[in-house]
Amino acid sequence: MGAAVRIVNVPKALRDRLGDDGADALVELLNVASDSTKADALALSEEKYERRLSEEAAKLGSRVSEEAARLDRRITEESSKLDRRITEEVSKLNQRITDEVARLESRIAEEVSKLNQRITDEVARLESRIARLETRIADVRADLVRWMFVFWVGQIGALTAILFAFFRR
């Protein structure tokens, strides 16, 4: 703040009536009163400023609390929305996974069925070939037995002829 205003000159008529000591005392009294008035005005201004500052701080605190509460509500709402959305997406993913697993199981079952049919067909074809081979082997055995019989009969005939020729002499 600015410097205090001091009364230095007292009008001559007043100085003559009060005297030098009285005029000086009056000047001192006026200076003290001026200082006191200034101090009171400053104190009053300070009180008003502090009161106003307290009111504004209270308003600001109240507004901050309201905004914090509003933000908390909004965060809660958004969290709730996100939780619902996440739950929905997880449910959709679970359904897709279930559908894909069912589709894959169906496809695997089809492929296994096809493989079983092919194996059955191949086994039947191999059994048919085995049956033909067994028939051919049986035919070959029969031919071998026939030829062996013819050979033995020829051998017995030759041996009998040799023995007959040997004993006849």
BELZI-V888297 format. One record per residue. RES is the residue in one small letter. OMEGA is omega in whole degrees, 0 to 359 (none if undefined). NEAR is the number of other ideal C-beta (glycine too) atoms within 12 Angstrom. Layout:
# BELZI-V888297
res | omega | near
RES | OMEGA | NEAR
RES | OMEGA | NEAR
This chain:
# BELZI-V888297
res | omega | near
m | 181 | 10
g | 180 | 6
a | 181 | 8
a | 179 | 18
v | 181 | 14
r | 176 | 15
i | 183 | 20
v | 183 | 12
n | 176 | 13
v | 180 | 25
p | 187 | 14
k | 181 | 11
a | 180 | 9
l | 180 | 19
r | 181 | 18
d | 182 | 12
r | 185 | 13
l | 184 | 18
g | 184 | 13
d | 181 | 15
d | 180 | 12
g | 179 | 16
a | 179 | 23
d | 179 | 19
a | 179 | 17
l | 177 | 22
v | 180 | 23
e | 180 | 18
l | 179 | 17
l | 178 | 22
n | 179 | 20
v | 180 | 17
a | 179 | 17
s | 178 | 19
d | 181 | 19
s | 179 | 15
t | 178 | 16
k | 180 | 20
a | 179 | 16
d | 180 | 14
a | 178 | 16
l | 180 | 17
a | 179 | 14
l | 178 | 14
s | 180 | 15
e | 178 | 15
e | 179 | 14
k | 180 | 14
y | 180 | 14
e | 179 | 14
r | 180 | 14
r | 178 | 14
l | 178 | 14
s | 179 | 14
e | 181 | 14
e | 178 | 14
a | 179 | 14
a | 178 | 14
k | 180 | 14
l | 178 | 14
g | 178 | 14
s | 180 | 14
r | 178 | 14
v | 179 | 14
s | 179 | 14
e | 180 | 14
e | 178 | 14
a | 179 | 14
a | 179 | 14
r | 179 | 14
l | 177 | 14
d | 178 | 14
r | 181 | 14
r | 178 | 14
i | 179 | 14
t | 179 | 14
e | 181 | 14
e | 177 | 14
s | 179 | 14
s | 178 | 14
k | 180 | 14
l | 178 | 14
d | 179 | 14
r | 182 | 14
r | 178 | 14
i | 179 | 14
t | 179 | 14
e | 181 | 14
e | 178 | 14
v | 178 | 14
s | 178 | 14
k | 179 | 14
l | 178 | 14
n | 179 | 14
q | 179 | 14
r | 179 | 14
i | 179 | 14
t | 179 | 14
d | 180 | 14
e | 179 | 14
v | 179 | 14
a | 179 | 14
r | 179 | 14
l | 178 | 14
e | 178 | 14
s | 180 | 14
r | 178 | 14
i | 179 | 14
a | 178 | 14
e | 181 | 14
e | 178 | 14
v | 178 | 14
s | 178 | 14
k | 179 | 14
l | 178 | 14
n | 179 | 14
q | 179 | 14
r | 179 | 14
i | 179 | 14
t | 179 | 14
d | 180 | 14
e | 178 | 14
v | 179 | 14
a | 179 | 14
r | 179 | 14
l | 178 | 14
e | 177 | 14
s | 179 | 14
r | 179 | 14
i | 179 | 14
a | 178 | 14
r | 179 | 14
l | 179 | 14
e | 177 | 14
t | 179 | 14
r | 179 | 14
i | 179 | 14
a | 178 | 14
d | 179 | 14
v | 179 | 14
r | 180 | 14
a | 178 | 14
d | 180 | 14
l | 180 | 14
v | 179 | 14
r | 180 | 14
w | 177 | 14
m | 179 | 14
f | 179 | 14
v | 180 | 14
f | 180 | 14
w | 179 | 15
v | 178 | 14
g | 180 | 14
q | 180 | 14
i | 178 | 15
g | 180 | 14
a | 180 | 14
l | 178 | 14
t | 180 | 15
a | 180 | 14
i | 181 | 14
l | 179 | 13
f | 179 | 13
a | 182 | 11
f | 182 | 10
f | 178 | 9
r | 181 | 8
r | none | 7
